[in-house]
């Protein structure tokens, strides 16, 4: 009954969703492209299909190593990667080109999902991290398609949200074939919500299996040489609205002791690039935009990373990383990306998206978490002033990532078991 009411509401809101696509398409034209795919329409795929759904950029990057393994292991299958955002779709194209099929995921409407499944006929659906939709899971179950929630995480806040709608969420969870949880805490939360224990495995986070692309690392080192190899370089990565000001103000304050400090600022969403560029110009006259193919030099004070798919390149050019989403109530973004490159990591108080990972990385000595905007600059100042401390924290961060690899192998084994 609860799912029927949910479905009715979704159908009633469909015109609003279409208008929202058009509205968002004013600044991000990708939202207006291939919009019929969101209604389940598109060309059939004649090969056997493995369907992987990754909502946006972060989830796409996280699942990419598994996709590469699937491409090698199942050469007769077509890998279909669906996203919800145009930035996610662009990331798929950059990572895989034509090696995989990319489409937008249908909205959670039974008619759209039925049309989609009839065209695609997947043998398996792999959903990345948290992107569960009641009708998607139900329609797959009715079609006999196993659904795996891979790299699954569930924050305490999200678990409380699920508990408010147990009539909707409990049947959905019980239709899943497998939850491959990042940690025991995540697994326990899913079990408390009604997931059968025999269908929950703790495989670890596949984000630990991140292998930095040597090409991007090399390009980052070349960028660092352009900025000046002896200068300290701070990166503020995956920032949200309000966080750019926090980073710029901290950078301005740090310049009193480190006048040659360079800042790389990388906003999370491309529709904000121009706005952040204007903001940077208020803090410095020496701002270089990566998208403009401008070459930075030793006099460049701020480099704006206004491109997609180059985050690891920017990390490779830095000495110290502040990971965004952690000062905006967003829940923080992945600290393992800079940690894998041996960078000391600093985050704000909002880390619930990666709570277990950030807590463990703090314990390992690779991450500092500050409790307020005002505490950011003093924390960065200590690290910038002490090269040995900075190198020690970076080494501990890199060692932490290396020690926790292996989840990818366990997840691949679970997927192979379901496909067989």
Protein Blocks (a to p, Z undefined) as FASTA:
>chain_A
ZZmmmmmmmmmmmmmmmmmmmmmmmmmmmlmgoklmmnopacddfbdcdddddfblmlmm
mmmmmmmmmmmmmmmbccddddfbfklmmmmmmmnommbccdddddfbfklmmmmmmmno
pabdcdehjlccfklmmmmmmnopacddehiacdfklmmmmmmmmmmmmmmmmmpfbdcd
fblklmmmmmmnopafklcccebjfklmpccdfklmmmmmmmmmmnopkbccdddehiae
hjlmmmmmmmmmmmmmmmmbccddddfblklmmmmmmmmmmmocbdcdfklopacdfklm
bdcdfbehilmmmmmmpmbdcdehklnonnpaafklmmmnopacdddfblmlmmmmmmmm
mmnopaccdfbfklmmmmmmmmmmmmmlmmmmmmmmmmmmmmmgojlmmmmmmmmmmmZZ
